[in-house]
Amino acid sequence: MVKIGNRKTDALKYLLDFTRYTPRDMTELFRSIQGRANIGPVTSEQVRAGADSFATNHLLHEIISESVGLLPEVVTSRLEQFFNALPASKFEKSDLMQAMEESAIADAISASDLGEYLFLQGAIGNYRISRGYYQFYHRRHAVSFDKNGPWSLHVGLTYALNLPFS
């Protein structure tokens, strides 16, 4: 169990939620935790610090790096600015389009193309309001991107960007 504030959550679920379920993400996450661990049992604080470091120093940069050659250069160079322009972890199509305008990439790529790319990279997931359920491509490859939204930003990116959970 990992203690977060006054509540406890399953350690495996907590760790997996920070990754895109890839071996590389898991390896980097555990390296980050290892870098914060002392001799003896690993504490909740060390796990949380390692997960935060992973999200900030690896996950965000990995998603941006993976876009090189796949997205227009201007989009890649402003992707972090785009993410920071999102209002919160859950967002609507209008929020996506506003963030594209604010980061000056709206003329370089369509909202549906950017959204689908981010979905396939595991950066965002479909948010099913009626079920309170998230659909991420890295969890189920059979799921398709919902071009109408709403969406949820990946947990690790939400932490890395210090955006509010909504």
N, C-alpha and C positions, 0 to 999 in steps of 0.2 A: 504494500500500500504506500501511496505517496500522499503526504499531507499538503493540502493547498488551503491556506487560511484555516478555517475551522472545520473543513471537511476532508475526508479521505477518499481517494479514488484508486482503482486498480492500477498497479504500476505498469503492467504490460499495455493496457489501453492508453494510459497517459503517454507512454513512450511512443507507441505506434502513431498516436494522433499528431505527434510532432514531425513524423516522416511521411514520405510518399510510398512507404512499404518497399523501398528498393534496398538491395544489399548495401549500396554505397551510402545512402542516407543512414541506415542503421549503424554502419561502421563509424561514420563521422559522429553520429549522436553518442555512441558509446565512448569514442575517443574524447569527446567534450566532457562527458561525465567523469571519465577516468582522470582527466586533467584537473578536476575539482575535488576528487576524492582523496581522503587521507587514509592512513593505515587503519584498518578495522572496517566495520560495516559502513556501507554507504548510507548517508542520511537523506531524508526528503529534501532538505535544503541543497545538498550537493547535486541531487538528481535534477531539481528544478533549475539550479544555476547552470548545470551542464546542458540541459535542454534549451534554455534561453540562449546560451552561447552558440549552440548548434544552429538554432533558427536564425540568429543575427549574423553569424560569421560564415555559415555554410549554405543553408537552405535558400535564403534570399539571393545570394550571389550565384548559386547553382542555377536557379530558375532564370536569372538574367543571362548568365553565360550560355545556357542552352538555347536561348533565343537568337544567338548570333547566326546569321545566314538563313534563318527561318522567318524572321520578321524584318520589316524594313529597318535600316540602320537607325533612323531617328526614333523609332519605337523602342528598340533595344536600349538606346542611350538614355531614354526617359522612362523606362519601365518602373524603376524605383519611385520616381516622381509620380507616376500614374497610381501605383499602389498607395502611396501616402495621401493622394487626393481622395481616396475612397472614404466615405464618412464613418464606416464601422465594419465589423466582420460580416454582417449580413447587408446586402445591398440589392437595389432594384436596377432595371435597365437604365432608367433615367440617371441614377447615380454613376453607373458605368460610363455613360455618355458624357456626363459632367466632368468626371475624372479625366476622360480622354481630352476634353476641351482644355481643362486646367493644365494638363501636362503637354499641350500642343502636339498631340498625335492624331487628332480626329481626322485630319486631312490625309494622313499616311496609311490608315487602315480602317476598315469598317468595324463597328461595335461587335457584330456577330463573328467576324473573323478573329478579332482579338480575344473575345470571350471564349470561342471554341479552342483556340490555341492554349489559353490559360487553363481551360478545363482539361485538355489532353495532357498538359504538363503537371496536373495535380495542384495547381495554384488556387483554383476555385472549384466549387462543387455546386450542383443544383440543390436548391433548398426547397423541400416539399413542405409548405406551410401547414397544409391540412393534416399531415402526419408528424410534423416536427422532425423530419428526417432529412439527412444530407446524402446526396449521391455524388461520390467522387469517382472519377475514372480509375484511379489507381486501386480502388477497392473492388470495383466490378467493371471489367472491360466491356461488358454487354450494354452498359448504360450510355445513353446519348446526351449530348449537350442540349439543354433547354434554352433556346435563343431568346426566350421571353423573360427569363429570370423567374423569381429572384434567385440570388446565388449567395454562397457563403465563402469567405476567404479561408484558406487553409489555416488551421490552428497555429502552426509554426510561424507562418507569415504574419498572422495577427499579432503574435508576441514580438516578432522581429521589428515590426513597424510601429509597435505600441499603439495600435488602433483599439478602440473600445469594442468589447464583445457586446453584441446586441441580441 
